[in-house]
Amino acid sequence: MTDGRQLISCPACSSGLIQIDCCRSIGDDRAVLERHCPECDHCDELAVTTAVADILNLHASELAASLRVLADRLEAAGELWISH
């Protein structure tokens, strides 16, 4: 797995659904991200620069938004099924 992919994937199961639970500053230009994987329950902390933390938080927000859109579409599609 490439270094960049390790930032947005679970190190235990390689899932791309790893979530950031908390981001806290640890000094000048450094932050610690507390993450967890909803697929395998792996939890970890990742120390990164604040610029990387900002990018990862943006990625996490975009992923959450796209998953909400997908869930809404699946719900709407489910309402179209005809049962006998």
N, C-alpha and C positions, 0 to 999 in steps of 0.2 A: 504494500500500500504506500502511495506517495505521501510525503510530509503534509501536503495540502489536504489530501483526502483524510488523513488522520485527524485533522481539525474538525471535520464535519461528519465523521463516522464513529461508531462505537468501536473502541479498540478490542473489545471482547468478541463481538459477533459481526462486525463490519456493517451494521445497519446504518442507513443514512437518516434515521429518525431520532438520533441522539438529541436530547433537549437540554437547554441551559436553564438551570433553576435559579442561579444567583450569579451576579458579577460584582466583585468587590475590588476596590483599588488597594494596591499594596505598595504604594510609593509612586515616585515620579515615573510616569509612562509605563507602569506595569499593572496588571490586573489578574485576578484569579477567577476562573469560571468554574462553578460547581455544576456538573452535568450528570444526567442519568439517561439510561436507555430503556424505553418502554417495552422493548422486545425481550431483552435478557436480564433486565434489572441491574445491569452494571452501573456503578456510580464512580465518579472520579473528580479530581480537581485538575485544572489545566492552567498553568501560569503563562501568560502571553503579554505582549505589549498592548497598550490601550487601543492602538489603531487596529490591531488584529481582533481584539475583543469587540470593538464597534462593528467590524465586518461580520464577525460570527453572530452577533446579536441581530444584525440586519438579516443575515441568512436564515436564522431561526424564526424571525418574524415572517419572512416571506414563505417559509415552509409551512408554518402554522396557518397562514392565510390561504395557501393553496389547498391544504388538507381540509379546511372549512368549506371551501368552494366544492371540492370533490364530495364531501359528505352531504352537502345540500343537493348536489346533482343526483347522487345515489338515492337520497330520500325521495326526490321528485320522480325519479325513474321507478322506484318501488311502488309509488302510488298509481303508476300506469299499468301495472300487471293486473290481468284479469284472472280471478280465481273461479274455479268451477264448483 
